[in-house]
Amino acid sequence: MLKINTDADYEKINTWLLKCMCIFWLFAKLIGWRMFTDNRLFPTTPLFEIFDNVPGPIHIILFALSLLLLLLLIVLKKNKAVLWGLLMAEIFSCLLDQNRWQPWEYQYLFVIFIFIANAANQKLITVAFTFILISTYIYSGFGKLNEGFLQTIWAKMILHLFLKIPVLTATQHWLYYSGCIVGLMELAAGTGLLFLKTRKIAASILILMHLFILLLLGPLGLWYNKIVWPWNVGMILYLYIIFLKKAPVIIPFKSVFSGWNIPVFIFWGVLPALNFVGCWDNYLSSGIYSGKLPRMLICIKDTSKCKPLQKFCRKDLLNTCNGEAVMDLQYWAMAETNVAPYPEIRVYKKIQWKLEKQYAGAGLSFVYFGEEHRQ
């Protein structure tokens, strides 16, 4: 079998990759449109305090501009000016609210960057794109090798809620710790993408993993977190286009260590490792569904003083708030915007400050779970 090695071959692959990505990015933006505007109760958390004063219409203009530019990239041939416009609009939008720093958004921003930086060399685009995929799987696999994943994702979400296995059975040692296989399998498959001999089988395993995720989270499963549905479909297509369609692609990974691809290597190859010592953000380290993300609960003494939030309140079944009304930050964000909050304590603290200021008479108190050292 001949290997793909011409610029025309790489350009064809890259064209398909870019159009697929823009389609699924567009779907994600539409599903989570409230998070990308300020038409919501959930507070914005800008990276810099000065951006707190940005008028609401600016959020909407940036959102509309992004949609328009994505449509242009889907319909027309890729254009460097359009790519630059999309990159700038998305970066500015994300500066206005850290909750927009979703794993798929972060990945898509870097893909746009590599298309701009390597416009003159189609092979380098494919190499950098592939490196991002491999990094995603390797770090995501590593991130699942912890007790939190076994307890909340494996035993509770997959075994109990999805497969309907009783809690007592799901927590038996042999079944409970078999969840480690999930992280190890993703880690091994991600590593397998590096080598020509194992590439096809690794890609096939990862496609099956994404199909399972879609079944787990989709309409036939838990009907949960639909913002990641397009991302998972897109990942399946990327794996197919690069690793399974026709002849194998030559991927000289040494080019990741040169030129404008060096930032890709740093941000996807090096910095995610710092997450394991608490020095880099979870979502910027492929940390989705790792089971170790911090959470915040909001206890409300007087719900009459924060009436807009009442629909997101729940009974304090676990007595975390001493019988007061309780609101889970993640539930609130996903119920209102279809997007999870950015899982970092510094962001939660910013939200806490805004809520205390806005609903001063409600007697709010806040309870944090996990990774309290992250500030």
SULZI-V901814 format. One record per run of one state. SS is the DSSP state (A for helix, B for strand, O for the rest). FROM is the first residue (numbers start at 1). LEN is the number of residues. If there is no record, write none. Layout:
ss->SS from->FROM len->LEN
ss->SS from->FROM len->LEN
//
This chain:
ss->O from->1 len->3
ss->B from->4 len->1
ss->O from->5 len->2
ss->A from->7 len->25
ss->O from->32 len->17
ss->A from->49 len->5
ss->O from->54 len->2
ss->A from->56 len->20
ss->O from->76 len->4
ss->A from->80 len->16
ss->O from->96 len->2
ss->A from->98 len->3
ss->O from->101 len->2
ss->A from->103 len->15
ss->O from->118 len->4
ss->A from->122 len->22
ss->O from->144 len->3
ss->A from->147 len->16
ss->O from->163 len->4
ss->A from->167 len->4
ss->O from->171 len->2
ss->A from->173 len->20
ss->O from->193 len->6
ss->A from->199 len->19
ss->O from->218 len->8
ss->A from->226 len->19
ss->O from->245 len->4
ss->B from->249 len->1
ss->O from->250 len->3
ss->A from->253 len->5
ss->O from->258 len->1
ss->A from->259 len->19
ss->O from->278 len->5
ss->A from->283 len->3
ss->O from->286 len->9
ss->B from->295 len->6
ss->O from->301 len->2
ss->A from->303 len->10
ss->O from->313 len->1
ss->B from->314 len->1
ss->O from->315 len->10
ss->B from->325 len->4
ss->A from->329 len->9
ss->O from->338 len->7
ss->A from->345 len->14
ss->O from->359 len->1
ss->A from->360 len->3
ss->O from->363 len->1
ss->B from->364 len->6
ss->O from->370 len->6
//
